[in-house]
Amino acid sequence: MYLDELGISDNQLLVSVSKKKLKNATDRNYIKRRVKEAYRLNKHLLPSTQGSKKLIALIYVSNDLMGYHDISPKVIKVLRKVPVAKPPQE
């Protein structure tokens, strides 16, 4: 999920991991750290437009604990699907 926003200075990321899917807080934090790192290393894949930044929400829905090498290709796939924003019209 993403949203174009004009009032923010940089792209922002939200990572959500369900407590129902992963019971332990350490497991949820592990996944959040891996997703954030995959985003940090691949954020250059986001289409850039002048004056428009994105609010991005990544929601982890698996019951399984995945490592970085499993998560990274999925994050890359999502980042490539984010559409190019149209420039703001006045």
PyMOL Python script that loads the backbone (N, CA, C, O; Angstrom):
from pymol import cmd

cmd.read_pdbstr("""\
ATOM      1  N   MET A   1       0.851  -1.162   0.000  1.00  0.00           N
ATOM      2  CA  MET A   1       0.000   0.000   0.000  1.00  0.00           C
ATOM      3  C   MET A   1       0.900   1.229   0.000  1.00  0.00           C
ATOM      4  O   MET A   1       1.923   1.254   0.684  1.00  0.00           O
ATOM      5  N   TYR A   2       0.521   2.243  -0.764  1.00  0.00           N
ATOM      6  CA  TYR A   2       1.307   3.464  -0.792  1.00  0.00           C
ATOM      7  C   TYR A   2       0.373   4.648  -0.966  1.00  0.00           C
ATOM      8  O   TYR A   2      -0.785   4.479  -1.349  1.00  0.00           O
ATOM      9  N   LEU A   3       0.868   5.842  -0.687  1.00  0.00           N
ATOM     10  CA  LEU A   3       0.098   7.073  -0.826  1.00  0.00           C
ATOM     11  C   LEU A   3       1.061   8.183  -1.195  1.00  0.00           C
ATOM     12  O   LEU A   3       2.091   8.362  -0.544  1.00  0.00           O
ATOM     13  N   ASP A   4       0.723   8.938  -2.252  1.00  0.00           N
ATOM     14  CA  ASP A   4       1.540  10.104  -2.603  1.00  0.00           C
ATOM     15  C   ASP A   4       1.187  11.233  -1.656  1.00  0.00           C
ATOM     16  O   ASP A   4       0.012  11.485  -1.387  1.00  0.00           O
ATOM     17  N   GLU A   5       2.195  11.906  -1.154  1.00  0.00           N
ATOM     18  CA  GLU A   5       1.970  12.982  -0.189  1.00  0.00           C
ATOM     19  C   GLU A   5       2.890  14.144  -0.532  1.00  0.00           C
ATOM     20  O   GLU A   5       4.081  13.945  -0.771  1.00  0.00           O
ATOM     21  N   LEU A   6       2.351  15.340  -0.556  1.00  0.00           N
ATOM     22  CA  LEU A   6       3.138  16.510  -0.934  1.00  0.00           C
ATOM     23  C   LEU A   6       3.838  17.165   0.247  1.00  0.00           C
ATOM     24  O   LEU A   6       4.862  17.820   0.053  1.00  0.00           O
ATOM     25  N   GLY A   7       3.326  17.013   1.459  1.00  0.00           N
ATOM     26  CA  GLY A   7       3.849  17.753   2.600  1.00  0.00           C
ATOM     27  C   GLY A   7       5.003  17.109   3.335  1.00  0.00           C
ATOM     28  O   GLY A   7       5.466  17.673   4.327  1.00  0.00           O
ATOM     29  N   ILE A   8       5.493  15.955   2.903  1.00  0.00           N
ATOM     30  CA  ILE A   8       6.585  15.304   3.625  1.00  0.00           C
ATOM     31  C   ILE A   8       7.898  15.509   2.879  1.00  0.00           C
ATOM     32  O   ILE A   8       7.904  15.705   1.664  1.00  0.00           O
ATOM     33  N   SER A   9       8.999  15.465   3.605  1.00  0.00           N
ATOM     34  CA  SER A   9      10.298  15.770   3.009  1.00  0.00           C
ATOM     35  C   SER A   9      10.995  14.536   2.444  1.00  0.00           C
ATOM     36  O   SER A   9      11.893  14.671   1.614  1.00  0.00           O
ATOM     37  N   ASP A  10      10.609  13.355   2.870  1.00  0.00           N
ATOM     38  CA  ASP A  10      11.265  12.139   2.425  1.00  0.00           C
ATOM     39  C   ASP A  10      10.246  11.008   2.388  1.00  0.00           C
ATOM     40  O   ASP A  10       9.198  11.099   3.027  1.00  0.00           O
ATOM     41  N   ASN A  11      10.545   9.937   1.644  1.00  0.00           N
ATOM     42  CA  ASN A  11       9.663   8.777   1.656  1.00  0.00           C
ATOM     43  C   ASN A  11       9.619   8.204   3.069  1.00  0.00           C
ATOM     44  O   ASN A  11      10.624   8.198   3.779  1.00  0.00           O
ATOM     45  N   GLN A  12       8.443   7.723   3.467  1.00  0.00           N
ATOM     46  CA  GLN A  12       8.288   7.152   4.803  1.00  0.00           C
ATOM     47  C   GLN A  12       7.793   5.720   4.683  1.00  0.00           C
ATOM     48  O   GLN A  12       7.044   5.386   3.765  1.00  0.00           O
ATOM     49  N   LEU A  13       8.215   4.878   5.615  1.00  0.00           N
ATOM     50  CA  LEU A  13       7.906   3.458   5.581  1.00  0.00           C
ATOM     51  C   LEU A  13       7.236   3.026   6.877  1.00  0.00           C
ATOM     52  O   LEU A  13       7.663   3.407   7.966  1.00  0.00           O
ATOM     53  N   LEU A  14       6.182   2.226   6.749  1.00  0.00           N
ATOM     54  CA  LEU A  14       5.520   1.593   7.885  1.00  0.00           C
ATOM     55  C   LEU A  14       5.619   0.093   7.669  1.00  0.00           C
ATOM     56  O   LEU A  14       5.270  -0.402   6.598  1.00  0.00           O
ATOM     57  N   VAL A  15       6.089  -0.634   8.669  1.00  0.00           N
ATOM     58  CA  VAL A  15       6.160  -2.091   8.597  1.00  0.00           C
ATOM     59  C   VAL A  15       5.247  -2.643   9.681  1.00  0.00           C
ATOM     60  O   VAL A  15       5.395  -2.317  10.859  1.00  0.00           O
ATOM     61  N   SER A  16       4.304  -3.479   9.275  1.00  0.00           N
ATOM     62  CA  SER A  16       3.347  -4.057  10.209  1.00  0.00           C
ATOM     63  C   SER A  16       3.486  -5.578  10.213  1.00  0.00           C
ATOM     64  O   SER A  16       3.484  -6.218   9.161  1.00  0.00           O
ATOM     65  N   VAL A  17       3.608  -6.145  11.419  1.00  0.00           N
ATOM     66  CA  VAL A  17       3.676  -7.594  11.586  1.00  0.00           C
ATOM     67  C   VAL A  17       2.616  -7.967  12.617  1.00  0.00           C
ATOM     68  O   VAL A  17       2.639  -7.474  13.744  1.00  0.00           O
ATOM     69  N   SER A  18       1.695  -8.834  12.230  1.00  0.00           N
ATOM     70  CA  SER A  18       0.563  -9.184  13.079  1.00  0.00           C
ATOM     71  C   SER A  18       0.980 -10.006  14.300  1.00  0.00           C
ATOM     72  O   SER A  18       1.792 -10.927  14.211  1.00  0.00           O
ATOM     73  N   LYS A  19       0.400  -9.643  15.430  1.00  0.00           N
ATOM     74  CA  LYS A  19       0.636 -10.383  16.669  1.00  0.00           C
ATOM     75  C   LYS A  19      -0.019 -11.767  16.599  1.00  0.00           C
ATOM     76  O   LYS A  19       0.429 -12.707  17.254  1.00  0.00           O
ATOM     77  N   LYS A  20      -1.079 -11.878  15.800  1.00  0.00           N
ATOM     78  CA  LYS A  20      -1.745 -13.176  15.635  1.00  0.00           C
ATOM     79  C   LYS A  20      -0.873 -14.149  14.846  1.00  0.00           C
ATOM     80  O   LYS A  20      -0.901 -15.356  15.090  1.00  0.00           O
ATOM     81  N   LYS A  21      -0.100 -13.618  13.899  1.00  0.00           N
ATOM     82  CA  LYS A  21       0.740 -14.478  13.059  1.00  0.00           C
ATOM     83  C   LYS A  21       2.027 -14.886  13.776  1.00  0.00           C
ATOM     84  O   LYS A  21       2.407 -16.057  13.758  1.00  0.00           O
ATOM     85  N   LEU A  22       2.693 -13.922  14.404  1.00  0.00           N
ATOM     86  CA  LEU A  22       3.940 -14.184  15.131  1.00  0.00           C
ATOM     87  C   LEU A  22       3.750 -13.743  16.575  1.00  0.00           C
ATOM     88  O   LEU A  22       3.665 -12.549  16.861  1.00  0.00           O
ATOM     89  N   LYS A  23       3.686 -14.689  17.464  1.00  0.00           N
ATOM     90  CA  LYS A  23       3.342 -14.419  18.867  1.00  0.00           C
ATOM     91  C   LYS A  23       4.437 -13.674  19.627  1.00  0.00           C
ATOM     92  O   LYS A  23       4.144 -12.783  20.425  1.00  0.00           O
ATOM     93  N   ASN A  24       5.687 -14.034  19.384  1.00  0.00           N
ATOM     94  CA  ASN A  24       6.787 -13.442  20.150  1.00  0.00           C
ATOM     95  C   ASN A  24       7.182 -12.077  19.604  1.00  0.00           C
ATOM     96  O   ASN A  24       7.342 -11.903  18.396  1.00  0.00           O
ATOM     97  N   ALA A  25       7.337 -11.115  20.501  1.00  0.00           N
ATOM     98  CA  ALA A  25       7.744  -9.768  20.094  1.00  0.00           C
ATOM     99  C   ALA A  25       9.125  -9.791  19.443  1.00  0.00           C
ATOM    100  O   ALA A  25       9.391  -9.012  18.528  1.00  0.00           O
ATOM    101  N   THR A  26      10.000 -10.674  19.907  1.00  0.00           N
ATOM    102  CA  THR A  26      11.341 -10.739  19.313  1.00  0.00           C
ATOM    103  C   THR A  26      11.268 -11.182  17.854  1.00  0.00           C
ATOM    104  O   THR A  26      12.035 -10.704  17.018  1.00  0.00           O
ATOM    105  N   ASP A  27      10.342 -12.100  17.546  1.00  0.00           N
ATOM    106  CA  ASP A  27      10.168 -12.539  16.161  1.00  0.00           C
ATOM    107  C   ASP A  27       9.610 -11.408  15.297  1.00  0.00           C
ATOM    108  O   ASP A  27      10.052 -11.210  14.166  1.00  0.00           O
ATOM    109  N   ARG A  28       8.643 -10.672  15.833  1.00  0.00           N
ATOM    110  CA  ARG A  28       8.067  -9.543  15.084  1.00  0.00           C
ATOM    111  C   ARG A  28       9.130  -8.476  14.827  1.00  0.00           C
ATOM    112  O   ARG A  28       9.212  -7.932  13.726  1.00  0.00           O
ATOM    113  N   ASN A  29       9.935  -8.180  15.830  1.00  0.00           N
ATOM    114  CA  ASN A  29      10.997  -7.186  15.668  1.00  0.00           C
ATOM    115  C   ASN A  29      12.060  -7.662  14.675  1.00  0.00           C
ATOM    116  O   ASN A  29      12.597  -6.864  13.907  1.00  0.00           O
ATOM    117  N   TYR A  30      12.361  -8.952  14.693  1.00  0.00           N
ATOM    118  CA  TYR A  30      13.312  -9.546  13.750  1.00  0.00           C
ATOM    119  C   TYR A  30      12.838  -9.306  12.314  1.00  0.00           C
ATOM    120  O   TYR A  30      13.616  -8.881  11.460  1.00  0.00           O
ATOM    121  N   ILE A  31      11.568  -9.579  12.060  1.00  0.00           N
ATOM    122  CA  ILE A  31      10.999  -9.390  10.722  1.00  0.00           C
ATOM    123  C   ILE A  31      11.014  -7.912  10.343  1.00  0.00           C
ATOM    124  O   ILE A  31      11.375  -7.564   9.218  1.00  0.00           O
ATOM    125  N   LYS A  32      10.627  -7.046  11.268  1.00  0.00           N
ATOM    126  CA  LYS A  32      10.615  -5.603  10.979  1.00  0.00           C
ATOM    127  C   LYS A  32      12.007  -5.109  10.606  1.00  0.00           C
ATOM    128  O   LYS A  32      12.160  -4.325   9.669  1.00  0.00           O
ATOM    129  N   ARG A  33      13.019  -5.563  11.334  1.00  0.00           N
ATOM    130  CA  ARG A  33      14.393  -5.146  11.030  1.00  0.00           C
ATOM    131  C   ARG A  33      14.820  -5.626   9.647  1.00  0.00           C
ATOM    132  O   ARG A  33      15.470  -4.889   8.905  1.00  0.00           O
ATOM    133  N   ARG A  34      14.457  -6.857   9.300  1.00  0.00           N
ATOM    134  CA  ARG A  34      14.828  -7.406   7.983  1.00  0.00           C
ATOM    135  C   ARG A  34      14.122  -6.656   6.853  1.00  0.00           C
ATOM    136  O   ARG A  34      14.734  -6.362   5.826  1.00  0.00           O
ATOM    137  N   VAL A  35      12.844  -6.349   7.039  1.00  0.00           N
ATOM    138  CA  VAL A  35      12.090  -5.622   6.012  1.00  0.00           C
ATOM    139  C   VAL A  35      12.647  -4.209   5.852  1.00  0.00           C
ATOM    140  O   VAL A  35      12.822  -3.735   4.730  1.00  0.00           O
ATOM    141  N   LYS A  36      12.925  -3.536   6.967  1.00  0.00           N
ATOM    142  CA  LYS A  36      13.473  -2.176   6.895  1.00  0.00           C
ATOM    143  C   LYS A  36      14.836  -2.159   6.207  1.00  0.00           C
ATOM    144  O   LYS A  36      15.130  -1.246   5.436  1.00  0.00           O
ATOM    145  N   GLU A  37      15.660  -3.155   6.482  1.00  0.00           N
ATOM    146  CA  GLU A  37      16.974  -3.221   5.849  1.00  0.00           C
ATOM    147  C   GLU A  37      16.834  -3.484   4.348  1.00  0.00           C
ATOM    148  O   GLU A  37      17.546  -2.882   3.545  1.00  0.00           O
ATOM    149  N   ALA A  38      15.929  -4.370   3.971  1.00  0.00           N
ATOM    150  CA  ALA A  38      15.695  -4.634   2.544  1.00  0.00           C
ATOM    151  C   ALA A  38      15.197  -3.370   1.850  1.00  0.00           C
ATOM    152  O   ALA A  38      15.601  -3.087   0.722  1.00  0.00           O
ATOM    153  N   TYR A  39      14.328  -2.612   2.507  1.00  0.00           N
ATOM    154  CA  TYR A  39      13.848  -1.347   1.939  1.00  0.00           C
ATOM    155  C   TYR A  39      15.000  -0.348   1.817  1.00  0.00           C
ATOM    156  O   TYR A  39      15.155   0.299   0.781  1.00  0.00           O
ATOM    157  N   ARG A  40      15.799  -0.223   2.862  1.00  0.00           N
ATOM    158  CA  ARG A  40      16.902   0.746   2.864  1.00  0.00           C
ATOM    159  C   ARG A  40      17.871   0.484   1.715  1.00  0.00           C
ATOM    160  O   ARG A  40      18.335   1.421   1.064  1.00  0.00           O
ATOM    161  N   LEU A  41      18.175  -0.779   1.468  1.00  0.00           N
ATOM    162  CA  LEU A  41      19.135  -1.120   0.424  1.00  0.00           C
ATOM    163  C   LEU A  41      18.546  -1.027  -0.983  1.00  0.00           C
ATOM    164  O   LEU A  41      19.291  -0.971  -1.961  1.00  0.00           O
ATOM    165  N   ASN A  42      17.216  -1.010  -1.094  1.00  0.00           N
ATOM    166  CA  ASN A  42      16.584  -1.028  -2.413  1.00  0.00           C
ATOM    167  C   ASN A  42      15.654   0.140  -2.673  1.00  0.00           C
ATOM    168  O   ASN A  42      14.906   0.114  -3.650  1.00  0.00           O
ATOM    169  N   LYS A  43      15.675   1.159  -1.835  1.00  0.00           N
ATOM    170  CA  LYS A  43      14.755   2.283  -2.023  1.00  0.00           C
ATOM    171  C   LYS A  43      15.052   3.075  -3.292  1.00  0.00           C
ATOM    172  O   LYS A  43      14.216   3.857  -3.746  1.00  0.00           O
ATOM    173  N   HIS A  44      16.228   2.879  -3.862  1.00  0.00           N
ATOM    174  CA  HIS A  44      16.546   3.537  -5.130  1.00  0.00           C
ATOM    175  C   HIS A  44      15.659   3.028  -6.273  1.00  0.00           C
ATOM    176  O   HIS A  44      15.590   3.668  -7.322  1.00  0.00           O
ATOM    177  N   LEU A  45      14.984   1.896  -6.091  1.00  0.00           N
ATOM    178  CA  LEU A  45      14.090   1.350  -7.112  1.00  0.00           C
ATOM    179  C   LEU A  45      12.770   2.106  -7.208  1.00  0.00           C
ATOM    180  O   LEU A  45      12.047   1.974  -8.196  1.00  0.00           O
ATOM    181  N   LEU A  46      12.453   2.901  -6.183  1.00  0.00           N
ATOM    182  CA  LEU A  46      11.216   3.678  -6.220  1.00  0.00           C
ATOM    183  C   LEU A  46      11.317   4.746  -7.299  1.00  0.00           C
ATOM    184  O   LEU A  46      12.351   5.400  -7.429  1.00  0.00           O
ATOM    185  N   PRO A  47      10.246   4.927  -8.076  1.00  0.00           N
ATOM    186  CA  PRO A  47      10.274   6.004  -9.069  1.00  0.00           C
ATOM    187  C   PRO A  47      10.331   7.353  -8.368  1.00  0.00           C
ATOM    188  O   PRO A  47       9.624   7.579  -7.386  1.00  0.00           O
ATOM    189  N   SER A  48      11.167   8.241  -8.870  1.00  0.00           N
ATOM    190  CA  SER A  48      11.305   9.543  -8.222  1.00  0.00           C
ATOM    191  C   SER A  48      10.604  10.607  -9.055  1.00  0.00           C
ATOM    192  O   SER A  48      10.692  10.619 -10.283  1.00  0.00           O
ATOM    193  N   THR A  49       9.912  11.492  -8.365  1.00  0.00           N
ATOM    194  CA  THR A  49       9.276  12.636  -9.004  1.00  0.00           C
ATOM    195  C   THR A  49       9.530  13.841  -8.126  1.00  0.00           C
ATOM    196  O   THR A  49       9.552  13.733  -6.900  1.00  0.00           O
ATOM    197  N   GLN A  50       9.719  14.972  -8.744  1.00  0.00           N
ATOM    198  CA  GLN A  50       9.993  16.201  -8.007  1.00  0.00           C
ATOM    199  C   GLN A  50       8.792  16.589  -7.147  1.00  0.00           C
ATOM    200  O   GLN A  50       7.665  16.626  -7.641  1.00  0.00           O
ATOM    201  N   GLY A  51       9.020  16.874  -5.884  1.00  0.00           N
ATOM    202  CA  GLY A  51       7.995  17.410  -5.001  1.00  0.00           C
ATOM    203  C   GLY A  51       6.982  16.411  -4.480  1.00  0.00           C
ATOM    204  O   GLY A  51       6.105  16.787  -3.702  1.00  0.00           O
ATOM    205  N   SER A  52       7.070  15.153  -4.880  1.00  0.00           N
ATOM    206  CA  SER A  52       6.106  14.159  -4.415  1.00  0.00           C
ATOM    207  C   SER A  52       6.851  13.019  -3.733  1.00  0.00           C
ATOM    208  O   SER A  52       7.708  12.379  -4.342  1.00  0.00           O
ATOM    209  N   LYS A  53       6.530  12.769  -2.488  1.00  0.00           N
ATOM    210  CA  LYS A  53       7.139  11.671  -1.747  1.00  0.00           C
ATOM    211  C   LYS A  53       6.063  10.645  -1.439  1.00  0.00           C
ATOM    212  O   LYS A  53       4.872  10.927  -1.570  1.00  0.00           O
ATOM    213  N   LYS A  54       6.475   9.470  -1.035  1.00  0.00           N
ATOM    214  CA  LYS A  54       5.526   8.384  -0.824  1.00  0.00           C
ATOM    215  C   LYS A  54       5.490   7.942   0.638  1.00  0.00           C
ATOM    216  O   LYS A  54       6.508   7.915   1.329  1.00  0.00           O
ATOM    217  N   LEU A  55       4.291   7.599   1.078  1.00  0.00           N
ATOM    218  CA  LEU A  55       4.080   6.934   2.356  1.00  0.00           C
ATOM    219  C   LEU A  55       3.812   5.475   2.002  1.00  0.00           C
ATOM    220  O   LEU A  55       2.834   5.172   1.319  1.00  0.00           O
ATOM    221  N   ILE A  56       4.674   4.573   2.460  1.00  0.00           N
ATOM    222  CA  ILE A  56       4.604   3.173   2.054  1.00  0.00           C
ATOM    223  C   ILE A  56       4.339   2.305   3.274  1.00  0.00           C
ATOM    224  O   ILE A  56       5.005   2.445   4.300  1.00  0.00           O
ATOM    225  N   ALA A  57       3.362   1.403   3.160  1.00  0.00           N
ATOM    226  CA  ALA A  57       3.063   0.451   4.229  1.00  0.00           C
ATOM    227  C   ALA A  57       3.326  -0.956   3.708  1.00  0.00           C
ATOM    228  O   ALA A  57       2.756  -1.362   2.695  1.00  0.00           O
ATOM    229  N   LEU A  58       4.182  -1.694   4.393  1.00  0.00           N
ATOM    230  CA  LEU A  58       4.449  -3.090   4.066  1.00  0.00           C
ATOM    231  C   LEU A  58       3.892  -3.935   5.206  1.00  0.00           C
ATOM    232  O   LEU A  58       4.262  -3.752   6.365  1.00  0.00           O
ATOM    233  N   ILE A  59       3.006  -4.854   4.868  1.00  0.00           N
ATOM    234  CA  ILE A  59       2.335  -5.680   5.872  1.00  0.00           C
ATOM    235  C   ILE A  59       2.798  -7.120   5.701  1.00  0.00           C
ATOM    236  O   ILE A  59       2.611  -7.720   4.643  1.00  0.00           O
ATOM    237  N   TYR A  60       3.396  -7.665   6.740  1.00  0.00           N
ATOM    238  CA  TYR A  60       3.911  -9.032   6.733  1.00  0.00           C
ATOM    239  C   TYR A  60       2.775  -9.972   7.113  1.00  0.00           C
ATOM    240  O   TYR A  60       2.219  -9.855   8.205  1.00  0.00           O
ATOM    241  N   VAL A  61       2.421 -10.906   6.226  1.00  0.00           N
ATOM    242  CA  VAL A  61       1.259 -11.762   6.481  1.00  0.00           C
ATOM    243  C   VAL A  61       1.600 -13.243   6.644  1.00  0.00           C
ATOM    244  O   VAL A  61       0.696 -14.057   6.827  1.00  0.00           O
ATOM    245  N   SER A  62       2.858 -13.604   6.584  1.00  0.00           N
ATOM    246  CA  SER A  62       3.244 -15.002   6.708  1.00  0.00           C
ATOM    247  C   SER A  62       3.265 -15.446   8.170  1.00  0.00           C
ATOM    248  O   SER A  62       3.510 -14.641   9.069  1.00  0.00           O
ATOM    249  N   ASN A  63       3.008 -16.724   8.394  1.00  0.00           N
ATOM    250  CA  ASN A  63       3.119 -17.303   9.737  1.00  0.00           C
ATOM    251  C   ASN A  63       4.556 -17.716  10.043  1.00  0.00           C
ATOM    252  O   ASN A  63       4.903 -17.968  11.197  1.00  0.00           O
ATOM    253  N   ASP A  64       5.383 -17.784   9.015  1.00  0.00           N
ATOM    254  CA  ASP A  64       6.746 -18.289   9.154  1.00  0.00           C
ATOM    255  C   ASP A  64       7.747 -17.158   9.321  1.00  0.00           C
ATOM    256  O   ASP A  64       7.553 -16.050   8.822  1.00  0.00           O
ATOM    257  N   LEU A  65       8.809 -17.462  10.027  1.00  0.00           N
ATOM    258  CA  LEU A  65       9.922 -16.532  10.195  1.00  0.00           C
ATOM    259  C   LEU A  65      10.825 -16.668   8.972  1.00  0.00           C
ATOM    260  O   LEU A  65      11.340 -17.753   8.699  1.00  0.00           O
ATOM    261  N   MET A  66      11.016 -15.588   8.244  1.00  0.00           N
ATOM    262  CA  MET A  66      11.856 -15.622   7.045  1.00  0.00           C
ATOM    263  C   MET A  66      13.136 -14.841   7.294  1.00  0.00           C
ATOM    264  O   MET A  66      13.148 -13.874   8.056  1.00  0.00           O
ATOM    265  N   GLY A  67      14.195 -15.262   6.655  1.00  0.00           N
ATOM    266  CA  GLY A  67      15.461 -14.550   6.740  1.00  0.00           C
ATOM    267  C   GLY A  67      15.522 -13.426   5.717  1.00  0.00           C
ATOM    268  O   GLY A  67      14.616 -13.253   4.902  1.00  0.00           O
ATOM    269  N   TYR A  68      16.607 -12.668   5.778  1.00  0.00           N
ATOM    270  CA  TYR A  68      16.771 -11.523   4.886  1.00  0.00           C
ATOM    271  C   TYR A  68      16.734 -11.938   3.417  1.00  0.00           C
ATOM    272  O   TYR A  68      16.133 -11.245   2.596  1.00  0.00           O
ATOM    273  N   HIS A  69      17.368 -13.055   3.077  1.00  0.00           N
ATOM    274  CA  HIS A  69      17.450 -13.475   1.675  1.00  0.00           C
ATOM    275  C   HIS A  69      16.105 -13.938   1.127  1.00  0.00           C
ATOM    276  O   HIS A  69      15.934 -14.012  -0.089  1.00  0.00           O
ATOM    277  N   ASP A  70      15.157 -14.246   1.989  1.00  0.00           N
ATOM    278  CA  ASP A  70      13.795 -14.561   1.550  1.00  0.00           C
ATOM    279  C   ASP A  70      12.945 -13.299   1.446  1.00  0.00           C
ATOM    280  O   ASP A  70      12.092 -13.191   0.565  1.00  0.00           O
ATOM    281  N   ILE A  71      13.176 -12.356   2.336  1.00  0.00           N
ATOM    282  CA  ILE A  71      12.374 -11.130   2.394  1.00  0.00           C
ATOM    283  C   ILE A  71      12.787 -10.135   1.313  1.00  0.00           C
ATOM    284  O   ILE A  71      11.929  -9.494   0.705  1.00  0.00           O
ATOM    285  N   SER A  72      14.074 -10.001   1.069  1.00  0.00           N
ATOM    286  CA  SER A  72      14.580  -8.981   0.150  1.00  0.00           C
ATOM    287  C   SER A  72      13.969  -9.056  -1.256  1.00  0.00           C
ATOM    288  O   SER A  72      13.549  -8.020  -1.771  1.00  0.00           O
ATOM    289  N   PRO A  73      13.897 -10.233  -1.903  1.00  0.00           N
ATOM    290  CA  PRO A  73      13.291 -10.273  -3.242  1.00  0.00           C
ATOM    291  C   PRO A  73      11.821  -9.857  -3.245  1.00  0.00           C
ATOM    292  O   PRO A  73      11.337  -9.284  -4.221  1.00  0.00           O
ATOM    293  N   LYS A  74      11.120 -10.142  -2.164  1.00  0.00           N
ATOM    294  CA  LYS A  74       9.708  -9.758  -2.075  1.00  0.00           C
ATOM    295  C   LYS A  74       9.561  -8.240  -1.938  1.00  0.00           C
ATOM    296  O   LYS A  74       8.662  -7.643  -2.531  1.00  0.00           O
ATOM    297  N   VAL A  75      10.444  -7.626  -1.159  1.00  0.00           N
ATOM    298  CA  VAL A  75      10.421  -6.166  -1.015  1.00  0.00           C
ATOM    299  C   VAL A  75      10.779  -5.509  -2.350  1.00  0.00           C
ATOM    300  O   VAL A  75      10.161  -4.516  -2.732  1.00  0.00           O
ATOM    301  N   ILE A  76      11.755  -6.048  -3.052  1.00  0.00           N
ATOM    302  CA  ILE A  76      12.138  -5.513  -4.362  1.00  0.00           C
ATOM    303  C   ILE A  76      10.958  -5.590  -5.326  1.00  0.00           C
ATOM    304  O   ILE A  76      10.695  -4.642  -6.066  1.00  0.00           O
ATOM    305  N   LYS A  77      10.255  -6.708  -5.316  1.00  0.00           N
ATOM    306  CA  LYS A  77       9.091  -6.884  -6.197  1.00  0.00           C
ATOM    307  C   LYS A  77       8.023  -5.829  -5.912  1.00  0.00           C
ATOM    308  O   LYS A  77       7.430  -5.271  -6.835  1.00  0.00           O
ATOM    309  N   VAL A  78       7.784  -5.563  -4.638  1.00  0.00           N
ATOM    310  CA  VAL A  78       6.789  -4.559  -4.251  1.00  0.00           C
ATOM    311  C   VAL A  78       7.244  -3.163  -4.668  1.00  0.00           C
ATOM    312  O   VAL A  78       6.447  -2.391  -5.202  1.00  0.00           O
ATOM    313  N   LEU A  79       8.503  -2.831  -4.435  1.00  0.00           N
ATOM    314  CA  LEU A  79       9.006  -1.499  -4.778  1.00  0.00           C
ATOM    315  C   LEU A  79       8.932  -1.241  -6.281  1.00  0.00           C
ATOM    316  O   LEU A  79       8.703  -0.108  -6.706  1.00  0.00           O
ATOM    317  N   ARG A  80       9.121  -2.269  -7.073  1.00  0.00           N
ATOM    318  CA  ARG A  80       9.028  -2.102  -8.531  1.00  0.00           C
ATOM    319  C   ARG A  80       7.590  -1.899  -8.993  1.00  0.00           C
ATOM    320  O   ARG A  80       7.364  -1.365 -10.079  1.00  0.00           O
ATOM    321  N   LYS A  81       6.620  -2.313  -8.195  1.00  0.00           N
ATOM    322  CA  LYS A  81       5.212  -2.162  -8.571  1.00  0.00           C
ATOM    323  C   LYS A  81       4.631  -0.798  -8.210  1.00  0.00           C
ATOM    324  O   LYS A  81       3.533  -0.461  -8.655  1.00  0.00           O
ATOM    325  N   VAL A  82       5.342  -0.016  -7.417  1.00  0.00           N
ATOM    326  CA  VAL A  82       4.832   1.301  -7.026  1.00  0.00           C
ATOM    327  C   VAL A  82       4.785   2.177  -8.275  1.00  0.00           C
ATOM    328  O   VAL A  82       5.804   2.357  -8.941  1.00  0.00           O
ATOM    329  N   PRO A  83       3.614   2.724  -8.599  1.00  0.00           N
ATOM    330  CA  PRO A  83       3.501   3.518  -9.829  1.00  0.00           C
ATOM    331  C   PRO A  83       4.178   4.879  -9.709  1.00  0.00           C
ATOM    332  O   PRO A  83       4.395   5.395  -8.613  1.00  0.00           O
ATOM    333  N   VAL A  84       4.500   5.435 -10.850  1.00  0.00           N
ATOM    334  CA  VAL A  84       5.084   6.777 -10.903  1.00  0.00           C
ATOM    335  C   VAL A  84       3.972   7.780 -10.634  1.00  0.00           C
ATOM    336  O   VAL A  84       2.895   7.708 -11.226  1.00  0.00           O
ATOM    337  N   ALA A  85       4.246   8.710  -9.738  1.00  0.00           N
ATOM    338  CA  ALA A  85       3.243   9.720  -9.390  1.00  0.00           C
ATOM    339  C   ALA A  85       3.178  10.782 -10.471  1.00  0.00           C
ATOM    340  O   ALA A  85       4.185  11.143 -11.081  1.00  0.00           O
ATOM    341  N   LYS A  86       1.974  11.271 -10.689  1.00  0.00           N
ATOM    342  CA  LYS A  86       1.804  12.381 -11.624  1.00  0.00           C
ATOM    343  C   LYS A  86       2.224  13.662 -10.920  1.00  0.00           C
ATOM    344  O   LYS A  86       1.982  13.808  -9.722  1.00  0.00           O
ATOM    345  N   PRO A  87       2.853  14.599 -11.638  1.00  0.00           N
ATOM    346  CA  PRO A  87       3.236  15.858 -10.991  1.00  0.00           C
ATOM    347  C   PRO A  87       2.007  16.625 -10.530  1.00  0.00           C
ATOM    348  O   PRO A  87       0.966  16.580 -11.185  1.00  0.00           O
ATOM    349  N   PRO A  88       2.118  17.334  -9.400  1.00  0.00           N
ATOM    350  CA  PRO A  88       0.962  18.072  -8.887  1.00  0.00           C
ATOM    351  C   PRO A  88       0.538  19.171  -9.857  1.00  0.00           C
ATOM    352  O   PRO A  88       1.369  19.883 -10.420  1.00  0.00           O
ATOM    353  N   GLN A  89      -0.765  19.289 -10.034  1.00  0.00           N
ATOM    354  CA  GLN A  89      -1.306  20.331 -10.908  1.00  0.00           C
ATOM    355  C   GLN A  89      -1.845  21.462 -10.069  1.00  0.00           C
ATOM    356  O   GLN A  89      -2.467  21.239  -9.030  1.00  0.00           O
ATOM    357  N   GLU A  90      -1.608  22.661 -10.514  1.00  0.00           N
ATOM    358  CA  GLU A  90      -2.058  23.825  -9.740  1.00  0.00           C
ATOM    359  C   GLU A  90      -3.216  24.503 -10.402  1.00  0.00           C
ATOM    360  O   GLU A  90      -3.723  25.501  -9.888  1.00  0.00           O
TER     361      GLU A  90
END
""", "prot")
cmd.dss("prot")
cmd.show_as("cartoon", "prot")
cmd.util.cbc("prot")
cmd.orient("prot")
